[in-house]
């Protein structure tokens, strides 16, 4: 119900306002509802795709990718649980959660975001150890230890998120953003500072140092191997080969193979580093608002928070765009589902087989392949 005044007479209207824009409240459902729906769908499908790709694609089945799976799980919590709650609040234009449920949702938001940040840090540490300290890698990142690291990520994230439940900080509903989150009030400046340093700056600094070290190693190794390939005298190689019984260009082939393997590793590192950059771009505006002016206008605060939530839906797109192995994993996960709609239909009366137009070429190709196989 809404009160309006016509010719000095107060009239009650059941039609809600279409748009609300002021410093403390910002509500444009025509834009916000489609955005949140897209965030929900892309986030759920995308994070399930990441997990499925790592499970199904052979080239992605190494122990370090367990941290990427953990990152996808944390992002899935945000997109599958937090975003629908925000969407419900936007549709109703009010808080639909009870006090207890709101505090729990705020705890989940904090827990999942911290887990995402520390998962990115462990991904960087894993790749750095695998490339720079090869001999130590298999001792540090065993299956058992990686499982312990992932459990530690969630326990540490919980320890950092739980103080507001005991009075140090506060979880509440924010009208400006329609989200239950930590209240960045100045009276809890001690916890806010501790939280930001331990949850953002510390893991981010470690992550950046790891990638800087990795790119330096890639640059030095590539320059050294190019020099080795171009400057090996053929007379030296021939004499060494005649004494050792090795083909003349064996060393050159070995160097080229090492360069290809390093290039594959470099592409994966670039993909993972891009995920860190994406996380930074999405979360820095919200971090700046907390530090500079947590009472910012509704449009600025909501845009910053919803941009941060968008990060949980965008990693799958980034991985698919930059890494061929993830694209292959996505195909292995989803192609069987799409093939089912192209299956041949069997008539219950005549038992005749009929195929849809989309599948005719595929079906005929399979028949010719089978004939070639039997004739062979």
C-alpha angles and dihedrals in degrees: 000000000000129000118223133171122231118181090339094308119117111231127187116223128190093204110101121219114271095216133020118189124168139119095276102033132037120180125165104153094178088068103026099051096053090045093053092044090053090047091052096048097042092043097050096042093041098050092044086051092054092052092044093048093054091047096047106032112081094207091057095050101103127120096249092065089068085085090055089052088051090050090051091050091052091048090047090057090055096047098038099041113015100040095051089052091052090048091053091050091049092050091049093038089223143068111285095181127095118234092261094045091047092053090048092050091049089051090051091050092052094043096050095045092050091048089052092053095047092044089057089050093052091047088057093046090049094052092043092053093044093055106029101032101031095159093055097043099087091047095051102037105045120148091257095048093046089053089051091049091053092049089049090053092057094042092050091046090051092050091053092046102045103067094086088061087063098045102271097114128348137253114208145143115279113212092197094061104021090234135118104231144137112302108234094209119165092233088069094048091132094058093039091054093045091047094050094046096048098036101040116011099041099049091038092053092049091047093051093048090052094052093044088054092047095051090049090053091048092050094048095044093048093050092048094049093047088053090049093051096046099041105044106116112231091221091057092046092047094050092047091048095050091052096043098036094238126139114264096249098037094113091049091050091049091052092049091050090051090050091052092050090048090049090055090049090047092052091053091049091049089052092050093044089052088056089055091049090050091050090051095049091049098046105035095077091055092045090051091050090052093050100039108030120351089179092064121146116286095248093055096044095046093046091051095048095044090048087054090052089050089065089070090061101042105061094081091054091048094049092047093049096048106031127057094199092059090049090053090049091052090052092051091050101046106025094077089056092052092046091059091067088056096051118128114260120227117215111230093215106045100017086227116154119232128179131204118250090250092059101040094094093044092049094048091048091054091051094051091047089053092050092049090050094051093045090052 
